[in-house]
């Protein structure tokens, strides 16, 4: 994992984030879901958009909850191309109970 250091965006290249990122990679290996190069690149881009402190919180939350993905706060808009997808998921979750009740 140390060889990934040159891929870390400048705003994330701080000791606290690097330690948490290392924990995340170890956790994923423990879960037998090792991060691919493409996934690492995508996740670092997403985390870079929210800054080091928020990225640390997001990674720790995923580890604590046993999640294999990283999830940013749903109310915040990030220009990472995924916000529309997350919005659609939220709409599905909100709309489903109403649809069930109307049947």
Buried (B, 14 or more C-beta within 10 A) or exposed (E): BEEBEEEBBEBBBBEEBBEBBEBBBEBBEEEEEEBEEEEBEBBBBBBBBBEBEBBBBBBEEBBEEEEEEBEBEEEEEBEBEBBEEBEEEEEEEEEEEEEEEEE
